[in-house]
Amino acid sequence: MEQQQVLQAFDDYEVYMESLQKTLSESDDAHKPIADGKWSIAQMVMHLAEWDRFIRSERLPHMEEGAHLDPLPEVDEFNRRAIDKADTMDFSSIVTQAIEERRLLRERLASATPSQWNAVFYVDDKNMTMGRYFGDLTEHDAHHFKQIDTFLT
Protein backbone atom coordinates (compact mmCIF):
# COMPACT_ATOMS: atom_id res chain seq x y z
CA MET A 1 0.00 0.00 0.00
CA GLU A 2 1.29 3.43 -0.85
CA GLN A 3 2.21 5.83 1.93
CA GLN A 4 -0.52 8.34 1.03
CA GLN A 5 -3.14 5.58 1.00
CA VAL A 6 -2.14 4.50 4.50
CA LEU A 7 -2.16 8.09 5.75
CA GLN A 8 -5.63 8.59 4.24
CA ALA A 9 -6.84 5.37 5.86
CA PHE A 10 -5.49 6.66 9.18
CA ASP A 11 -7.40 9.93 8.67
CA ASP A 12 -10.53 7.89 7.93
CA TYR A 13 -9.90 5.89 11.12
CA GLU A 14 -10.04 9.10 13.15
CA VAL A 15 -13.30 10.15 11.48
CA TYR A 16 -14.76 6.70 12.18
CA MET A 17 -13.72 6.83 15.83
CA GLU A 18 -15.21 10.30 16.24
CA SER A 19 -18.48 9.04 14.75
CA LEU A 20 -18.52 6.14 17.22
CA GLN A 21 -17.92 8.54 20.07
CA LYS A 22 -20.93 10.65 18.99
CA THR A 23 -23.14 7.63 18.30
CA LEU A 24 -22.40 5.83 21.56
CA SER A 25 -21.63 8.67 23.98
CA GLU A 26 -24.94 8.32 25.83
CA SER A 27 -25.36 4.58 25.35
CA ASP A 28 -24.45 1.45 27.25
CA ASP A 29 -24.10 -0.38 23.91
CA ALA A 30 -20.39 0.42 23.76
CA HIS A 31 -19.72 -1.96 26.65
CA LYS A 32 -22.09 -4.75 25.56
CA PRO A 33 -20.58 -7.75 23.77
CA ILE A 34 -21.46 -7.58 20.06
CA ALA A 35 -22.47 -11.27 20.23
CA ASP A 36 -22.14 -14.19 22.63
CA GLY A 37 -18.47 -14.79 23.33
CA LYS A 38 -17.37 -11.65 21.44
CA TRP A 39 -15.83 -8.40 22.60
CA SER A 40 -17.70 -5.17 23.12
CA ILE A 41 -17.10 -2.14 20.91
CA ALA A 42 -15.18 -0.53 23.79
CA GLN A 43 -12.94 -3.58 24.02
CA MET A 44 -12.34 -3.63 20.25
CA VAL A 45 -11.43 0.05 20.23
CA MET A 46 -9.00 -0.41 23.13
CA HIS A 47 -7.55 -3.46 21.35
CA LEU A 48 -6.83 -1.24 18.32
CA ALA A 49 -5.36 1.52 20.49
CA GLU A 50 -3.05 -0.85 22.36
CA TRP A 51 -1.75 -2.43 19.16
CA ASP A 52 -1.10 1.04 17.75
CA ARG A 53 0.88 1.91 20.88
CA PHE A 54 2.88 -1.33 20.61
CA ILE A 55 3.57 -0.86 16.89
CA ARG A 56 4.65 2.76 17.37
CA SER A 57 6.94 2.07 20.29
CA GLU A 58 8.17 -1.48 19.69
CA ARG A 59 7.94 -2.11 15.94
CA LEU A 60 8.29 1.11 13.99
CA PRO A 61 11.74 2.06 15.35
CA HIS A 62 13.13 -1.22 13.98
CA MET A 63 11.55 -1.20 10.51
CA GLU A 64 14.82 -0.80 8.63
CA GLU A 65 16.35 -2.50 5.62
CA GLY A 66 17.30 -6.08 6.51
CA ALA A 67 16.09 -5.88 10.12
CA HIS A 68 14.60 -8.93 11.83
CA LEU A 69 11.86 -7.78 14.20
CA ASP A 70 11.24 -9.56 17.46
CA PRO A 71 8.33 -11.98 17.53
CA LEU A 72 4.99 -10.60 18.61
CA PRO A 73 4.18 -10.72 22.28
CA GLU A 74 1.77 -13.48 23.34
CA VAL A 75 -1.22 -12.19 21.36
CA ASP A 76 -4.01 -13.61 23.54
CA GLU A 77 -2.44 -12.21 26.69
CA PHE A 78 -1.79 -8.83 25.03
CA ASN A 79 -5.41 -8.68 23.89
CA ARG A 80 -6.66 -9.76 27.32
CA ARG A 81 -4.82 -6.87 28.96
CA ALA A 82 -6.32 -4.45 26.41
CA ILE A 83 -9.88 -5.64 26.93
CA ASP A 84 -9.44 -5.67 30.71
CA LYS A 85 -8.26 -2.06 30.50
CA ALA A 86 -11.34 -1.16 28.44
CA ASP A 87 -13.57 -2.57 31.15
CA THR A 88 -12.24 0.03 33.61
CA MET A 89 -12.71 3.08 31.35
CA ASP A 90 -15.60 5.09 29.98
CA PHE A 91 -16.11 4.85 26.24
CA SER A 92 -15.24 8.47 25.51
CA SER A 93 -11.82 8.04 27.15
CA ILE A 94 -11.19 4.85 25.19
CA VAL A 95 -11.98 6.54 21.89
CA THR A 96 -9.84 9.55 22.81
CA GLN A 97 -6.93 7.21 23.53
CA ALA A 98 -7.46 5.33 20.25
CA ILE A 99 -7.48 8.56 18.26
CA GLU A 100 -4.34 9.81 20.02
CA GLU A 101 -2.43 6.56 19.51
CA ARG A 102 -3.30 6.50 15.83
CA ARG A 103 -2.41 10.19 15.47
CA LEU A 104 1.03 9.56 16.97
CA LEU A 105 1.55 6.59 14.66
CA ARG A 106 0.37 8.63 11.66
CA GLU A 107 2.82 11.42 12.53
CA ARG A 108 5.72 8.98 12.46
CA LEU A 109 4.60 7.41 9.18
CA ALA A 110 4.06 10.78 7.52
CA SER A 111 7.73 11.61 8.06
CA ALA A 112 9.02 8.33 6.56
CA THR A 113 11.14 8.80 3.45
CA PRO A 114 10.47 6.69 0.34
CA SER A 115 13.52 4.55 1.12
CA GLN A 116 12.26 3.95 4.67
CA TRP A 117 8.76 3.19 3.37
CA ASN A 118 10.09 0.62 0.92
CA ALA A 119 12.84 -0.92 3.08
CA VAL A 120 12.48 -4.71 3.36
CA PHE A 121 12.51 -6.09 6.89
CA TYR A 122 11.43 -9.40 8.36
CA VAL A 123 8.73 -10.44 10.79
CA ASP A 124 9.38 -14.09 11.56
CA ASP A 125 10.21 -15.48 8.11
CA LYS A 126 7.97 -13.08 6.21
CA ASN A 127 9.52 -10.16 4.37
CA MET A 128 7.66 -6.88 4.80
CA THR A 129 7.80 -3.22 3.98
CA MET A 130 6.02 -0.43 5.80
CA GLY A 131 3.53 -0.42 2.94
CA ARG A 132 2.67 -4.09 3.40
CA TYR A 133 2.74 -3.93 7.18
CA PHE A 134 0.44 -0.93 7.45
CA GLY A 135 -1.74 -2.18 4.62
CA ASP A 136 -2.35 -5.25 6.79
CA LEU A 137 -3.12 -2.97 9.73
CA THR A 138 -5.78 -1.10 7.75
CA GLU A 139 -7.35 -4.47 6.80
CA HIS A 140 -7.40 -5.36 10.51
CA ASP A 141 -9.14 -2.04 11.22
CA ALA A 142 -11.70 -2.77 8.49
CA HIS A 143 -12.43 -6.20 10.01
CA HIS A 144 -13.32 -4.65 13.36
CA PHE A 145 -15.22 -1.74 11.79
CA LYS A 146 -17.38 -4.23 9.90
CA GLN A 147 -18.13 -6.07 13.15
CA ILE A 148 -19.04 -2.80 14.85
CA ASP A 149 -21.20 -1.59 11.97
CA THR A 150 -23.05 -4.91 11.85
CA PHE A 151 -23.77 -4.65 15.59
CA LEU A 152 -24.98 -1.06 15.31
CA THR A 153 -27.36 -1.69 12.40
LINBEL-V800005 format. One record per helix or strand of 3 or more residues. SS is the DSSP state (A for helix, B for strand). FROM is the first residue (numbers start at 1). LEN is the number of residues. If there is no record, write none. Layout:
<<SS,FROM,LEN> <SS,FROM,LEN>>
This chain:
<<A,3,22> <A,29,3> <A,41,22> <A,75,12> <A,91,20> <A,114,5> <B,121,3> <B,126,3> <A,130,23>>
